[in-house]
Amino acid sequence: MKLKFATVGAFALILGACSQQEEPAPVYITPEYDKVGNPSCPAGTQLATTEAGQTVCDPVAQ
């Protein structure tokens, strides 16, 4: 009985390790807005718009 559980557990572990991984979603920084409503981003990032239409700060590729 223990051998059966060990075999099933090893099989599940192998399937889990070989399963297709999802591509990680990009992490964006929320821009800061001045009194007039103009967005600005910290150093090392640039202002960008996502496909959903959100204004975000995207890291600059080096």
N, C-alpha and C positions, 0 to 999 in steps of 0.2 A: 504494500500500500504506500509506503514511504517512497519507494522507487517511482511509483506512478506519479505522485505529486511532484517529485523532483524533476521528472521528465517533462511534465506539463509546464512547470514553472520555468524550466530552461527554454522550452519552445516559445513560451510567451515572451520571455526576455529577448530572445533572438528576433522575434517578429517586431517587438517594440523598437529595438535598435535599428532595424532595417526599414522601418516605416518611413514614408516620405515626409520630410520636414517642411513646414511652412516657411516661406520667406519672411524675415522679420519686417515689421512695419517701421517706417522712418519715424524718428522722434524729432518733433519740432518744438521751438520755443515760442511762446506767445509774445508778440511785440508790445512795447509800451506805447501809449498814446499820449500826446500833449493835450492842452486845453482845447485846441481847435479840432482835434481828432486825427491828426497826422501820425501814422505809425512810425516807430523807429526801432532799430535792432541793436543789440550790443555788439562790440567788436568781435570779429571772427564769424559773423553771420550776415546774411543778406536778406532783404525783404523778398518774399515769394508768395505765390498763390497756389493752393492745392487744387486738385481736380474738383473738389467739392465747393470751391470758391472761397475758402477761408484764407485770410491773410496771416502768414506765419513768418518766423525767422528761420531760415535754412542755413546750416553750417556751410561755410565756403570750402570748396575742395582745394587741397594744397598740392 
